[in-house]
Amino acid sequence: MPTFITNANYAAGIVAVVASLITVLYKKFPLLGRKGIPLPPGPPACWFWSNALPTVNIAHALTDLVREHGPIMSFRQGSQVIIVIGSIEVYCLYLAVPETMTKHWSLYQAATDIMEKEGASLVDRPRTIAAGEMLSNGMRIVLARSGDQFRRLRKAVHTHLQPKAAEAYQDMQREHAMEFVLDMLNDSKNHQKHAHRYAVSVILRVTYGKSAPTAYTDPEVVRISRVVEHVQAAIRPGAYLVDRVPLLRYLPGYGKQLDEWHHEELELYTHQLRRVKSEMDQNIAGSSFTKTLLENTERHQLSTDEMSYLAGSLFTAGSDTESHATHEPPQTYSFLAQTAVGITAMIMAAACHPLAQAKVHEELDTVIGSDRAPTFQDSSSLPQLHAFLLEALRWRPIVRIGFPHRATKDVFWQGYCIPEGAIVYGCHWTLSRDPIAFPDPENFNPQRWLDSEGRLKDSMKFVVYGFGRRVCPGLHLANQSLYITLALLLWSFRIAQRPDAPIDTHAFSDVVISHAAPFEIDVIPRMKAAKLREMMMMTNGRMD
C-alpha cells in the first residue's frame, strides 16, 4: 500500500511539473501559426494553452488588452484560435535602411487590411449546429456558412436593398418618423419603446408591404417575437450539447424541440410569403422586398423556403441574451435592432451634450426654418447633423464586439499569422476608442468629422454595419431611418437630461447588440405643441 501511494504521488508530481513547464513555455514563447510565423500577441495563458476571451464587460476588457498587447491579439479556447482586431490605424516601426538603422514609421489600417482586403478569406461563419442547422436548416443568412447558398442569398438581399432600391422607401420612412415625433410629443417617457415601434413599422412595410399601423399586440409581431425567443434560446452558449458533440443530432428523439420550432418559424415565414403572392395575383400588392423576390425567382435560384427565411430574417430582432464569452455568432444583425438602438444612442447623446445639440439646432434653423419639416432632399445641406449622427454611433456603438468571421485560409499581416480556421472579430467598441483615428476618444465631439470648411471629411471612417462580404444588407435602409429620425427629432425638440434623473451613459447590456438601460429625458418642443402636432399629421410636414 505505501508503495502504491508513493507511485501515485510520484505520478502526480510529474504531471504537475509538466503542466507548470507547459505554462511557463507558453508564457515565454509565442504560439506559432503556419510556416513558423507567430500568432498575434495576447494575454498569457491562465491554464495550459488556454487564454480565453474575457467573460465580463468584454468590450471594455478588450480595449484595455489592446493597449497592452497591440492592435491585433490572439486568444485560445481549447484548440480554437480567436483573433481580435482592435485598431483602425496603427503606426508600425520599421528599419528601412539596415546599414544606417534609420527609423521610419508607417501607418497601417489594421481593420481595413484584415477585415476588408482579406474579406474573401473571412466570409465564413463558425459552425452552429443547433441554431444554424437544426433550427434554421442552413437558411438563416446571418448564420449561413460560406458557399453557393450564401452567395445566392447574399446576392438576392443586396440586389434589392442597394442604395437605389432603398431610396424607394424614403417617403414611407419619413411618414413613420413623423409618427415617432408625435409619439414623443404625447409620451416622451417611453421613448425607447417608440423607437422600437418605429423600427418595427418600417421593416414590416419594407419586408412585406404591410401598410396598417403596427402595434405591439399585432398577431404578426407576437408570432415573430416568439420566433425570436426560440432563436435566442437555441443560440445561447451551452444550451445544446450538440454544438460540442455533433453526433447527437443523429440520436433518435434528440432535437425534437428544435424541429418543432423550425416548423413553427418556417410556417410563419411561408405564410407571409404566400400572403404577398396572393396580393400580387390580385394586383393589389404594394412594393416590398418579398414582392421583388417573388418577381425574380428564376434569377436568384432560391427555393420557396429560402425566400421565406431570407425575408423573415430581415425582421428578426437582434439577440439581447447573447454572451460575448463565445465564438458563437449572434442571432442576427438586423435593421430592427440597428435602428432602434441607434435612435436611443442619438437621444442619449443629445440629452448629455447640449452644446453639440445646439449646433444642430442652429443648422436646422438656418437651412430649413420653422415652416416646414426636414426631408431627405435636405440631407446634403446638413453636415452638422450628419456629424452628430456619426459621432453618436461612434460614442456608443450599436454593436460592441462585432460578429464572428472564420478564416478559410491563412491570413498574414505585419509579421503575424491568422491561421485557417481561426475565429476573427473586429471589435467595434475597441475600434471606436482608437486614439490615432479618434483623438480623445471618450470625448463626444461631432466636429472631428468635419473639415475646416465645415464639410464632412471623406477620409473619416467608422465601422457601424460590419465588414467585407458580411456587411449588414440593411445598412442603406438603416442609414436613411437614422438620418430622417434625427432630423425630425431635433427639428421638433430640445432634448435634455432631467435634473432629478441623471443618465448613466455606461449602463448598457453586455451583449452583441447593446441596449441602453431605461433612462428619463425632458423633451421640450421648439415651437408651439399644437403647431408641431398639426405639421406632423400632414403628409408633407409643411405649413402653407
BASELUM-467287 format. One record per residue (C-alpha): x, y, z. Coordinates in steps of 0.001 Angstrom, whole numbers, padded with zeros to 6 digits. Each point is the difference from the previous one (the first is absolute). Layout:
{u->X&v->Y&w->Z};
...
//
This chain:
{u->000000&v->000000&w->000000};
{u->002719&v->002587&w->000855};
{u->001710&v->-000864&w->-003312};
{u->-003216&v->000704&w->-001862};
{u->-000410&v->003375&w->001740};
{u->003602&v->000883&w->-000742};
{u->-000443&v->-000862&w->-003697};
{u->-003222&v->001997&w->-000167};
{u->001642&v->002995&w->001620};
{u->002931&v->-000333&w->-002380};
{u->-002324&v->-000089&w->-003024};
{u->-001941&v->002986&w->001291};
{u->003245&v->001874&w->000494};
{u->001083&v->-000744&w->-003560};
{u->-003343&v->001265&w->-001343};
{u->000301&v->003183&w->002066};
{u->003543&v->000625&w->-001222};
{u->-000993&v->-000565&w->-003652};
{u->-003024&v->002272&w->000380};
{u->002131&v->002715&w->001560};
{u->002612&v->-000347&w->-002727};
{u->-002634&v->000295&w->-002729};
{u->-001449&v->003087&w->001613};
{u->003433&v->001614&w->000361};
{u->000896&v->-000792&w->-003615};
{u->-003328&v->001365&w->-001198};
{u->000548&v->003254&w->001839};
{u->003611&v->000310&w->-001127};
{u->-000293&v->-000927&w->-003665};
{u->-002686&v->001132&w->-002454};
{u->-002209&v->-002611&w->-001579};
{u->000795&v->-000603&w->-003638};
{u->-002426&v->000118&w->-002872};
{u->000771&v->-001467&w->-003430};
{u->003536&v->-000161&w->-001426};
{u->001482&v->000943&w->003351};
{u->-001566&v->003458&w->-000095};
{u->-001293&v->000952&w->003461};
{u->-003570&v->000669&w->000947};
{u->-000723&v->003563&w->001111};
{u->000877&v->000674&w->003638};
{u->-002565&v->-000398&w->002715};
{u->-000470&v->-000328&w->003748};
{u->001911&v->-002818&w->001708};
{u->-001575&v->-003395&w->000514};
{u->-002031&v->-000582&w->003114};
{u->000161&v->-003780&w->-000230};
{u->001924&v->-002169&w->-002430};
{u->-000583&v->001442&w->-003501};
{u->-003142&v->001954&w->000779};
{u->-000197&v->003792&w->000113};
{u->-003685&v->000323&w->-000729};
{u->-001834&v->003222&w->-000766};
{u->-001139&v->002052&w->002993};
{u->-003398&v->-001041&w->001317};
{u->-001222&v->003258&w->001579};
{u->-000242&v->003476&w->-001523};
{u->001875&v->-001407&w->-002949};
{u->000108&v->003102&w->-002238};
{u->001658&v->002123&w->002684};
{u->002287&v->-002873&w->001015};
{u->001157&v->-000464&w->-003594};
{u->000690&v->003734&w->-000294};
{u->002303&v->-000208&w->003020};
{u->001729&v->-003071&w->-001457};
{u->000572&v->001734&w->-003342};
{u->001840&v->002788&w->001806};
{u->002230&v->-002620&w->001599};
{u->000549&v->-002519&w->-002816};
{u->-000536&v->001921&w->-003222};
{u->-002617&v->000530&w->-002726};
{u->-000457&v->-003669&w->-000846};
{u->-000150&v->-002677&w->002695};
{u->-000387&v->-003758&w->000193};
{u->-001844&v->-002152&w->002521};
{u->-000544&v->-003726&w->000357};
{u->-003029&v->-001922&w->001194};
{u->001203&v->-003571&w->-000051};
{u->001264&v->-000606&w->-003515};
{u->-001945&v->002936&w->-001440};
{u->002032&v->003087&w->-000902};
{u->-001879&v->003292&w->000361};
{u->001339&v->003234&w->-001490};
{u->-001194&v->003465&w->001048};
{u->000645&v->003069&w->-002157};
{u->000021&v->003033&w->002271};
{u->001383&v->002882&w->-002038};
{u->-000990&v->001911&w->-003106};
{u->003410&v->001598&w->-000507};
{u->003354&v->-000898&w->001540};
{u->003494&v->001366&w->-000411};
{u->002573&v->-002753&w->-000426};
{u->003731&v->000550&w->000439};
{u->002243&v->-001481&w->-002662};
{u->003617&v->000351&w->-001142};
{u->000091&v->001121&w->-003605};
{u->003796&v->000258&w->-000361};
{u->001764&v->-002773&w->001957};
{u->003452&v->001521&w->-000560};
{u->-000881&v->003226&w->001803};
{u->-002771&v->-001423&w->002197};
{u->-002188&v->002926&w->-001012};
{u->-003358&v->-000201&w->001769};
{u->-003235&v->000642&w->-001840};
{u->-003623&v->-000197&w->000999};
{u->-002633&v->-001364&w->-002364};
{u->-003762&v->000351&w->000403};
{u->-001938&v->-003243&w->-000412};
{u->-003760&v->-000459&w->000132};
{u->-000362&v->-003195&w->001983};
{u->-003791&v->-000319&w->-000253};
{u->-000090&v->000838&w->-003709};
{u->003042&v->-002085&w->-000943};
{u->-001320&v->-003106&w->001720};
{u->-003794&v->000214&w->000073};
{u->-000565&v->001678&w->-003374};
{u->002929&v->-000802&w->-002289};
{u->-000002&v->-003611&w->001210};
{u->-003790&v->-000148&w->-000112};
{u->-000051&v->-003005&w->-002325};
{u->001961&v->-001984&w->002589};
{u->-002239&v->001115&w->002884};
{u->-003470&v->-000366&w->-001509};
{u->-000725&v->-003249&w->001854};
{u->-001809&v->-000329&w->003340};
{u->000771&v->-002482&w->002784};
{u->-002167&v->-003096&w->-000082};
{u->-003155&v->000085&w->002149};
{u->-001809&v->-003335&w->-000028};
{u->-002961&v->000692&w->002291};
{u->-000956&v->003460&w->-001266};
{u->001547&v->000012&w->-003463};
{u->-000684&v->-003524&w->-001204};
{u->-002746&v->-001611&w->002090};
{u->-002155&v->003066&w->000694};
{u->000630&v->001947&w->-003210};
{u->000875&v->-002849&w->-002379};
{u->002921&v->002097&w->-001258};
{u->-002274&v->002704&w->-001419};
{u->000525&v->002843&w->002496};
{u->002360&v->002305&w->-001891};
{u->001830&v->001364&w->003031};
{u->000978&v->-003529&w->001065};
{u->000528&v->-001429&w->-003487};
{u->003409&v->-001448&w->-000728};
{u->001857&v->001265&w->-003036};
{u->-000826&v->-001806&w->-003217};
{u->-002483&v->-000035&w->-002853};
{u->-003113&v->000417&w->002153};
{u->001440&v->002989&w->001860};
{u->001033&v->001616&w->-003289};
{u->-003552&v->-000372&w->-001357};
{u->-001577&v->001364&w->003184};
{u->002448&v->002888&w->000177};
{u->-000457&v->000933&w->-003642};
{u->-003776&v->000047&w->000365};
{u->-000076&v->002135&w->003127};
{u->002658&v->002475&w->-001148};
{u->-001573&v->000379&w->-003457};
{u->-003326&v->001064&w->001453};
{u->001342&v->002098&w->002886};
{u->002741&v->001889&w->-001848};
{u->-000021&v->003827&w->000204};
{u->-002257&v->000603&w->-003014};
{u->-002503&v->-002601&w->001198};
{u->000064&v->001399&w->003542};
{u->-000867&v->003481&w->-001280};
{u->-003457&v->-001284&w->-000940};
{u->-000805&v->-000305&w->003715};
{u->000957&v->003547&w->001002};
{u->-003495&v->001490&w->-000059};
{u->-001306&v->-002842&w->002135};
{u->002885&v->000328&w->002468};
{u->-000673&v->003716&w->000345};
{u->-003693&v->-000601&w->000679};
{u->000823&v->-002463&w->002777};
{u->002644&v->002374&w->001388};
{u->-002678&v->002708&w->000230};
{u->-002169&v->-002473&w->001939};
{u->003005&v->-000555&w->002275};
{u->000126&v->003754&w->000690};
{u->-003697&v->-000121&w->000929};
{u->000717&v->-002923&w->002324};
{u->002732&v->002048&w->001669};
{u->-002293&v->003014&w->000284};
{u->-002730&v->-002088&w->001630};
{u->002146&v->-002209&w->002236};
{u->003730&v->000691&w->000155};
{u->000417&v->-002276&w->003023};
{u->-000192&v->-003079&w->-002237};
{u->002416&v->001287&w->-002642};
{u->001814&v->-003344&w->-000280};
{u->-003259&v->-001829&w->-000703};
{u->-000890&v->002609&w->-002601};
{u->003352&v->-000532&w->-001721};
{u->-000696&v->-003733&w->-000112};
{u->-003517&v->000511&w->-001341};
{u->001361&v->002258&w->-002732};
{u->002534&v->-002620&w->-001057};
{u->-002639&v->-002761&w->000023};
{u->-002369&v->002047&w->-002146};
{u->002652&v->000832&w->-002571};
{u->001391&v->-003499&w->-000372};
{u->-003435&v->-001624&w->-000288};
{u->-000787&v->002457&w->-002769};
{u->003314&v->-000619&w->-001759};
{u->-000102&v->-003776&w->000356};
{u->-003647&v->-000827&w->-000598};
{u->-001659&v->003246&w->-001106};
{u->-002090&v->000149&w->003177};
{u->-001538&v->003471&w->-000033};
{u->-002250&v->-000163&w->003069};
{u->001251&v->001633&w->003213};
{u->002082&v->-002366&w->002078};
{u->-000643&v->-000640&w->003686};
{u->001686&v->-002331&w->002456};
{u->-003166&v->-002095&w->000134};
{u->-000140&v->-000693&w->-003730};
{u->-000137&v->-003784&w->-000566};
{u->002929&v->000210&w->-002434};
{u->002162&v->001777&w->002561};
{u->-000992&v->-002443&w->002741};
{u->000842&v->-003016&w->-002152};
{u->003279&v->001432&w->-001167};
{u->000927&v->000864&w->003574};
{u->-000566&v->-003635&w->000944};
{u->002244&v->-001121&w->-002853};
{u->002663&v->002428&w->001210};
{u->-000137&v->-001563&w->003463};
{u->000512&v->-003449&w->-001521};
{u->003074&v->001096&w->-001944};
{u->001426&v->001705&w->003060};
{u->-000473&v->-003194&w->001990};
{u->001599&v->-002163&w->-002701};
{u->003081&v->002146&w->-000455};
{u->000718&v->000625&w->003665};
{u->003464&v->-001422&w->000753};
{u->-000187&v->-003431&w->001574};
{u->-003745&v->-000300&w->-000507};
{u->000327&v->-003058&w->-002244};
{u->002676&v->-002642&w->000436};
{u->-000210&v->-000786&w->-003714};
{u->002139&v->003067&w->-000728};
{u->002857&v->-001785&w->001768};
{u->-000984&v->-003581&w->-000851};
{u->-001320&v->000154&w->-003600};
{u->-000889&v->-003702&w->-000139};
{u->-002857&v->000629&w->002434};
{u->-002112&v->001462&w->-002798};
{u->-000348&v->-003513&w->-001434};
{u->-001218&v->-001459&w->003304};
{u->-003710&v->-000929&w->-000337};
{u->-002144&v->002497&w->001874};
{u->002782&v->002524&w->000554};
{u->-000862&v->003480&w->-001178};
{u->-003765&v->-000539&w->-000061};
{u->-000580&v->003483&w->001413};
{u->002301&v->001589&w->-002575};
{u->-001875&v->-001807&w->-002755};
{u->-003337&v->001298&w->001296};
{u->001373&v->003531&w->000199};
{u->001371&v->-000290&w->-003538};
{u->-003396&v->-000942&w->-001385};
{u->-001675&v->002783&w->001979};
{u->002255&v->002741&w->-001371};
{u->-000025&v->-001479&w->-003504};
{u->-003807&v->000025&w->000045};
{u->000021&v->003634&w->001140};
{u->002404&v->001085&w->-002720};
{u->-001692&v->-001978&w->-002779};
{u->-003400&v->001343&w->001093};
{u->001273&v->003546&w->-000506};
{u->001494&v->-000976&w->-003353};
{u->-003293&v->-001555&w->-001112};
{u->-001916&v->003096&w->001097};
{u->002172&v->002241&w->-002150};
{u->-000304&v->-002463&w->-002908};
{u->-003791&v->000067&w->000330};
{u->-000012&v->003796&w->-000040};
{u->002178&v->-000074&w->-003126};
{u->-002451&v->-002350&w->-001699};
{u->-002769&v->002474&w->000829};
{u->002154&v->002901&w->-001203};
{u->-000325&v->001748&w->003371};
{u->003493&v->-000619&w->001399};
{u->001996&v->003032&w->001009};
{u->003743&v->000293&w->-000459};
{u->001967&v->-002262&w->002337};
{u->003144&v->-002084&w->000210};
{u->-002079&v->-003201&w->-000121};
{u->-001878&v->001132&w->-003119};
{u->003299&v->000709&w->-001741};
{u->001342&v->-003409&w->001006};
{u->-003057&v->-001730&w->-001455};
{u->000312&v->001980&w->-003224};
{u->003600&v->-001180&w->-000413};
{u->-000246&v->-003643&w->001081};
{u->001791&v->-001412&w->-003039};
{u->002732&v->002619&w->000150};
{u->000945&v->-000750&w->003605};
{u->-000515&v->-003762&w->-000103};
{u->-001451&v->-000089&w->003515};
{u->-002516&v->-002544&w->001225};
{u->-003268&v->001055&w->001644};
{u->001417&v->-000850&w->003422};
{u->003194&v->001974&w->-000669};
{u->-001968&v->003052&w->-001094};
{u->-002233&v->-000304&w->003061};
{u->002973&v->-000128&w->002358};
{u->001829&v->002793&w->-001794};
{u->-002964&v->002360&w->000312};
{u->-000715&v->-001092&w->003564};
{u->003583&v->000547&w->001077};
{u->-000234&v->003691&w->-000936};
{u->-002517&v->000504&w->002765};
{u->001445&v->-002162&w->002724};
{u->001335&v->002071&w->002859};
{u->003518&v->-000132&w->001378};
{u->000635&v->-002310&w->002926};
{u->000034&v->001580&w->003452};
{u->001210&v->-003109&w->001745};
{u->003082&v->-000888&w->-002013};
{u->003131&v->-000366&w->002100};
{u->003298&v->001371&w->-001221};
{u->002016&v->-002763&w->001568};
{u->-000453&v->-002201&w->-003054};
{u->000830&v->-000216&w->-003657};
{u->-003614&v->-000794&w->-000804};
{u->-001522&v->002572&w->-002358};
{u->-002949&v->002048&w->001171};
{u->-003485&v->-000559&w->-001223};
{u->-000023&v->002734&w->-002592};
{u->001238&v->003395&w->-000978};
{u->-003376&v->001491&w->-000731};
{u->-001348&v->003297&w->-001225};
{u->-002402&v->-000053&w->002932};
{u->002670&v->-000185&w->002683};
{u->002335&v->002443&w->-001745};
{u->-002689&v->002642&w->-000404};
{u->-001576&v->-000211&w->003454};
{u->003350&v->-000092&w->001813};
{u->001427&v->002733&w->-002224};
{u->-002931&v->002349&w->000681};
{u->000409&v->-000551&w->003741};
{u->003730&v->000787&w->-000245};
{u->-000792&v->003243&w->-001840};
{u->-002552&v->001012&w->002640};
{u->002479&v->-000729&w->002792};
{u->002728&v->001991&w->-001770};
{u->-002305&v->002999&w->-000504};
{u->-001086&v->-000007&w->003636};
{u->003550&v->-000307&w->001337};
{u->001667&v->002446&w->-002396};
{u->-002149&v->003136&w->-000286};
{u->002668&v->002102&w->-001736};
{u->000358&v->-002545&w->-002820};
{u->-003788&v->-000171&w->-000237};
{u->-000178&v->003792&w->-000203};
{u->002303&v->000030&w->-003042};
{u->-002410&v->-002334&w->-001799};
{u->-002945&v->002207&w->001022};
{u->001782&v->003020&w->-001456};
{u->000613&v->-001811&w->-003282};
{u->-003606&v->-001227&w->-000219};
{u->-001319&v->003502&w->000647};
{u->002251&v->001469&w->-002702};
{u->-000595&v->-002631&w->-002697};
{u->-003627&v->-000930&w->000649};
{u->-001687&v->002533&w->002264};
{u->-003206&v->-000648&w->001914};
{u->-002625&v->-000056&w->-002759};
{u->000873&v->-003404&w->-001395};
{u->001472&v->-003226&w->001353};
{u->003280&v->-001563&w->-001200};
{u->-000002&v->-002288&w->-003024};
{u->002498&v->-002328&w->-001624};
{u->000731&v->002730&w->-002535};
{u->001519&v->002045&w->002843};
{u->002552&v->-002680&w->000853};
{u->002957&v->001448&w->-001924};
{u->-000539&v->003407&w->001635};
{u->000218&v->-001289&w->003578};
{u->003650&v->-000941&w->000716};
{u->-000303&v->000856&w->003715};
{u->-002903&v->-002404&w->000336};
{u->001897&v->-002776&w->-001786};
{u->003061&v->000661&w->002153};
{u->-002147&v->-000278&w->003124};
{u->-001460&v->-003285&w->-001265};
{u->003412&v->-001462&w->-000843};
{u->001417&v->001031&w->003364};
{u->-002961&v->-001479&w->001885};
{u->000515&v->-003354&w->-001728};
{u->003726&v->000128&w->000783};
{u->-000524&v->001189&w->003580};
{u->-002456&v->-002824&w->000783};
{u->000360&v->-002627&w->-002760};
{u->-003080&v->-002049&w->-000848};
{u->002116&v->-003155&w->-000029};
{u->002699&v->-000302&w->002653};
{u->002236&v->-002958&w->-000836};
{u->-001138&v->-000640&w->-003560};
{u->-000998&v->-003203&w->-001705};
{u->002257&v->-003027&w->-000442};
{u->001674&v->-000847&w->-003283};
{u->001867&v->-003222&w->-000734};
{u->003247&v->-000022&w->-001974};
{u->-000144&v->-002450&w->-002910};
{u->003715&v->000353&w->-000687};
{u->003065&v->001417&w->001714};
{u->000079&v->003802&w->000134};
{u->003332&v->001777&w->000586};
{u->000300&v->003541&w->001353};
{u->003121&v->001853&w->001136};
{u->001929&v->-003117&w->000950};
{u->-002912&v->-001832&w->001644};
{u->-002098&v->-002929&w->-001163};
{u->-003765&v->-000349&w->000336};
{u->-000268&v->-003751&w->-000614};
{u->-002659&v->-001746&w->-002020};
{u->-002942&v->-000871&w->002252};
{u->000561&v->002937&w->002370};
{u->-002999&v->001985&w->001197};
{u->000543&v->003703&w->-000725};
{u->-001741&v->002967&w->001616};
{u->000246&v->003666&w->-000911};
{u->-000864&v->001436&w->003429};
{u->-002113&v->003091&w->-000716};
{u->000321&v->001478&w->003494};
{u->003780&v->-000302&w->-000030};
{u->000174&v->001412&w->-003530};
{u->-002096&v->002953&w->001139};
{u->002575&v->000697&w->002725};
{u->002995&v->-000011&w->-002356};
{u->001909&v->003134&w->001123};
{u->001766&v->000339&w->-003360};
{u->-003198&v->000029&w->-002033};
{u->-002045&v->001805&w->002680};
{u->002132&v->002202&w->002293};
{u->-001472&v->000365&w->003493};
{u->-002450&v->-002805&w->-000806};
{u->-002093&v->000262&w->003182};
{u->-000910&v->003586&w->-000870};
{u->-003222&v->000451&w->-001982};
{u->001178&v->002270&w->-002798};
{u->-002000&v->000114&w->-003260};
{u->002433&v->002593&w->-001368};
{u->002606&v->-002736&w->-000488};
{u->-002012&v->-001097&w->-003068};
{u->000165&v->003451&w->-001664};
{u->002807&v->001768&w->-001825};
{u->001016&v->003636&w->000435};
{u->-002763&v->001081&w->-002394};
{u->-002723&v->-001902&w->001846};
{u->-000298&v->-002838&w->-002511};
{u->-000025&v->-003682&w->000888};
{u->003458&v->-001542&w->-000309};
{u->000225&v->-002657&w->-002687};
{u->002937&v->-001603&w->001788};
{u->-001828&v->-000634&w->003293};
{u->-001428&v->-003476&w->000350};
{u->-001574&v->-002049&w->002754};
{u->-001401&v->-003496&w->-000247};
{u->-003692&v->-000099&w->000923};
{u->-001433&v->-002804&w->-002095};
{u->002687&v->-002671&w->-000109};
{u->002776&v->-000921&w->-002384};
{u->000593&v->-001274&w->-003514};
{u->-002471&v->-002377&w->-001556};
{u->-001774&v->-000392&w->003324};
{u->-000938&v->003677&w->000233};
{u->-003614&v->000450&w->001082};
{u->-002228&v->-000032&w->-003108};
{u->-002426&v->002471&w->001599};
{u->002612&v->002718&w->000531};
{u->-001454&v->002409&w->-002574};
{u->-003480&v->-000308&w->001493};
{u->001413&v->000444&w->003490};
{u->001973&v->003098&w->-001013};
{u->-003099&v->001539&w->-001555};
{u->-002054&v->-000679&w->003124};
{u->002633&v->001385&w->002352};
{u->000429&v->003167&w->-002073};
{u->-003680&v->000890&w->-000386};
{u->-000830&v->-000918&w->003595};
{u->002810&v->002162&w->001414};
{u->-000833&v->002887&w->-002338};
{u->-003675&v->000031&w->000959};
{u->000707&v->-000637&w->003679};
{u->002457&v->002881&w->000463};
{u->-001996&v->002298&w->-002268};
{u->-003008&v->-000615&w->002278};
{u->001522&v->-000162&w->003474};
{u->002741&v->000953&w->002363};
{u->000935&v->-003117&w->001929};
{u->001421&v->000366&w->003496};
{u->000981&v->-002043&w->003025};
{u->-002370&v->000124&w->002918};
{u->001654&v->001729&w->002981};
{u->-001391&v->-002666&w->002315};
{u->000980&v->-002954&w->-002224};
{u->003540&v->000281&w->-001436};
{u->000692&v->-002425&w->-002841};
{u->002518&v->-002765&w->000527};
{u->001627&v->-000006&w->-003447};
{u->001816&v->-003264&w->000767};
{u->-003099&v->-001990&w->000997};
{u->-000251&v->-002252&w->-003042};
{u->-000642&v->-003726&w->-000201};
{u->003184&v->-002036&w->-000421};
{u->-001145&v->-001744&w->-003166};
{u->000676&v->000090&w->-003740};
{u->-002592&v->002645&w->-000889};
{u->000189&v->002093&w->003136};
{u->-003185&v->001644&w->001280};
{u->000023&v->002954&w->002382};
{u->-001606&v->-000404&w->003386};
{u->-003227&v->002033&w->000303};
{u->000648&v->003695&w->000564};
{u->-002192&v->003081&w->000362};
{u->000202&v->003195&w->-002037};
{u->-001786&v->003305&w->-000330};
{u->-001331&v->000718&w->-003500};
{u->-000701&v->003695&w->-000600};
{u->-001777&v->000908&w->-003263};
{u->001824&v->002695&w->-001979};
{u->-003306&v->001486&w->-001147};
{u->-003533&v->000012&w->001322};
{u->-001130&v->-003571&w->000582};
{u->-003212&v->000527&w->-001979};
{u->001925&v->001205&w->-003055};
{u->002472&v->-002897&w->000238};
{u->-002818&v->-002524&w->000300};
{u->-001777&v->001464&w->-003019};
{u->003144&v->-000073&w->-002140};
{u->000844&v->-003582&w->000962};
{u->-003517&v->-001107&w->-000960};
{u->000383&v->001490&w->-003474};
{u->001432&v->-002235&w->-002694};
{u->002480&v->002621&w->-001172};
{u->000758&v->001477&w->003442};
{u->-000437&v->003550&w->-001325};
{u->-001983&v->002988&w->001232};
{u->-001375&v->001730&w->-003103};
//
